[in-house]
Amino acid sequence: MNKKYLNSGLIVLLVIIWGSVIYKYFGKQTHSQIASEFVSSNHNYKNDYKMVKDTFKLELINSNPFKASNKVKKRVAHGAAKLSQKKNTKKAPNKANIVWPTITYHGFVMGENKSRPLILLKINNRLYRKREKEIQNEVLLIKAYNDSLIVSFNNTKKTIQKKHD
């Protein structure tokens, strides 16, 4: 008797499974059928907009955007302005006649046993490795930072920014 109930239960389960499989493939509409019905019902619809590609170019900023001294101008009192004009009338000796060599700063390396960093720079398209307080082609390396280098040439100081590759 138990075999009879077991067989009938398995037959009912078999019919339910095959019925769901047949319904899934033949009973439901597929996405392509739904899309074709949607397109056929909206054949009078006109597309009145265009897709425009939004493109832009990122550029490297060489100046420090967080530096407040670039943006804010100091206000000077009337009496102080006259003093500053008198100071500006004095001419600097031969600063306009100095021709600096082309200097490009590429960075520095700090050694474990060394107290001064090893600076990598190009002077007139020749690559040099020098330490602070050393002279190369009449250029004295005063101080090296992560992003800049302070150099002196003919007793005039200049700050050279690091070249970003």
DAURKA-V237992 format. One record per backbone hydrogen bond with DSSP energy under -1.0 kcal/mol. CO is the residue of the C=O (numbers start at 1). NH is the residue of the N-H. E is the energy in kcal/mol with one decimal. If there is no record, write none. Layout:
BEGIN
co = (CO & CO)
nh = (NH & NH)
e = (E & E)
END
This chain:
BEGIN
co = (1 & 2 & 3 & 4 & 5 & 6 & 7 & 8 & 9 & 10 & 11 & 12 & 13 & 14 & 15 & 16 & 17 & 18 & 19 & 20 & 21 & 22 & 23 & 23 & 30 & 31 & 32 & 33 & 34 & 35 & 36 & 37 & 38 & 42 & 64 & 68 & 77 & 78 & 79 & 80 & 81 & 82 & 83 & 84 & 102 & 104 & 105 & 107 & 109 & 118 & 119 & 120 & 121 & 122 & 126 & 128 & 130 & 131 & 134 & 136 & 139 & 140 & 141 & 143 & 147 & 148 & 149 & 150 & 150 & 151 & 152 & 156 & 158 & 160)
nh = (5 & 6 & 7 & 8 & 9 & 10 & 11 & 12 & 13 & 14 & 15 & 16 & 17 & 18 & 19 & 20 & 21 & 22 & 23 & 24 & 25 & 26 & 27 & 28 & 34 & 35 & 36 & 37 & 38 & 39 & 40 & 41 & 42 & 45 & 67 & 72 & 81 & 82 & 83 & 84 & 85 & 86 & 87 & 88 & 124 & 122 & 163 & 120 & 118 & 109 & 130 & 106 & 128 & 104 & 123 & 121 & 119 & 134 & 141 & 139 & 136 & 152 & 133 & 150 & 162 & 145 & 160 & 142 & 143 & 158 & 140 & 153 & 151 & 149)
e = (-1.7 & -2.2 & -2.6 & -2.1 & -2.3 & -2.3 & -2.1 & -2.0 & -2.2 & -2.3 & -2.2 & -2.1 & -2.3 & -2.4 & -2.1 & -2.1 & -2.1 & -2.3 & -2.2 & -2.2 & -1.8 & -2.5 & -1.4 & -1.3 & -2.0 & -2.6 & -2.2 & -2.0 & -2.1 & -2.4 & -2.2 & -1.8 & -1.3 & -1.4 & -1.1 & -2.0 & -1.9 & -1.2 & -1.4 & -2.1 & -1.7 & -1.7 & -1.8 & -1.7 & -2.9 & -2.8 & -2.9 & -3.0 & -3.2 & -2.3 & -2.1 & -2.5 & -3.3 & -2.5 & -2.4 & -2.3 & -3.9 & -1.2 & -2.3 & -1.5 & -2.2 & -2.2 & -3.6 & -3.0 & -2.6 & -3.0 & -3.2 & -2.2 & -1.4 & -2.5 & -2.8 & -2.6 & -2.8 & -2.0)
END
